[in-house]
Amino acid sequence: MSTLGTLAAMAAIAVVFVLPGWLAYAGRWTEWVNAPYVLHAPLAMLWIGAGGEFLLLGSLVEDAGIRGIGRLLGAVGMSLLLIGGISLFWTPPSLRPRWYRERER
């Protein structure tokens, strides 16, 4: 993928995943809590989006010729994607936002 294509993909991921996830964590978007069958998907969106961003950033760094750091960023991205995948169904209490934990009490 070209550098411009990678940057375009990063912008798309930020809008589609990171922004709604950030709004859910910040408590600005809370309507999803009462929706059936949603589980913790809006919270997972932030982790999945951040993982995608790190993967794409790692590929940009790899293309620039800095292999070690690019692979490290890719590994961080894969770890964040794993956390996001798990968080789709169950988000550990330590990763839940404060407003959500207070609502559960």
C-alpha positions in Angstrom: 0.0 0.0 0.0 1.3 3.4 -0.8 2.0 6.0 1.9 -1.0 8.1 0.8 -3.2 5.0 0.9 -2.0 4.1 4.4 -2.7 7.6 5.6 -6.2 7.5 4.1 -6.8 4.1 5.8 -5.6 5.6 9.1 -8.0 8.5 8.8 -10.9 6.1 8.0 -10.1 3.9 11.0 -10.0 7.0 13.2 -13.4 8.1 12.1 -15.1 4.7 12.1 -13.6 3.1 15.2 -11.6 5.5 17.4 -14.1 8.4 17.5 -17.2 6.4 18.5 -15.1 4.4 21.0 -13.6 7.6 22.5 -17.1 9.0 22.8 -18.3 5.8 24.6 -15.4 5.9 27.0 -15.8 9.6 27.7 -19.5 9.2 28.5 -20.7 11.4 25.6 -22.3 8.4 23.9 -24.3 6.3 26.4 -27.4 5.3 24.5 -25.8 2.0 23.6 -25.9 0.8 27.2 -29.7 0.0 27.1 -29.6 -1.5 23.6 -30.1 -5.3 23.5 -27.3 -7.5 22.1 -24.7 -4.7 22.1 -22.6 -6.0 25.0 -19.4 -3.9 25.2 -18.9 -3.3 21.4 -18.7 0.5 21.6 -15.9 0.2 24.2 -14.2 -2.4 22.1 -14.2 0.0 19.1 -11.6 2.2 20.7 -9.2 -0.7 21.2 -9.8 -2.1 17.7 -9.3 1.3 16.2 -6.2 2.0 18.1 -4.8 -1.4 17.1 -5.5 -0.6 13.5 -3.8 2.7 13.8 -0.7 1.1 15.4 -0.6 -1.5 12.6 -0.8 1.1 9.9 1.7 3.3 11.7 4.1 0.3 11.9 3.8 -0.2 8.2 4.6 3.4 7.5 7.7 3.1 9.7 8.7 -0.1 8.0 8.4 1.6 4.6 10.7 4.3 5.9 13.3 1.6 6.6 13.2 1.5 10.4 12.3 -2.2 10.7 12.7 -2.7 14.5 10.4 0.1 15.5 7.9 -0.8 12.7 7.7 -4.3 14.0 7.3 -3.1 17.6 4.5 -0.8 16.6 2.9 -3.7 14.7 3.1 -6.0 17.8 1.5 -3.3 19.9 -1.2 -3.0 17.3 -1.9 -6.7 17.3 -2.0 -6.7 21.1 -4.6 -3.9 21.0 -6.6 -5.8 18.5 -6.6 -8.8 20.8 -7.8 -6.7 23.7 -10.5 -5.2 21.4 -11.6 -8.7 20.3 -12.0 -9.8 23.9 -13.7 -6.6 24.8 -16.4 -7.2 22.2 -17.9 -9.8 24.6 -16.4 -9.0 28.0 -14.5 -5.9 29.0 -12.5 -6.3 32.2 -13.7 -4.0 35.0 -10.3 -2.2 35.0 -10.8 -1.2 31.3 -14.4 0.0 31.8 -14.9 3.7 32.1 -15.8 5.1 35.5 -19.3 6.2 34.5 -20.0 2.6 33.3 -18.7 1.1 36.5 -20.8 3.5 38.6 -23.8 2.6 36.6 -23.3 -1.1 37.3 -23.3 -0.6 41.1 
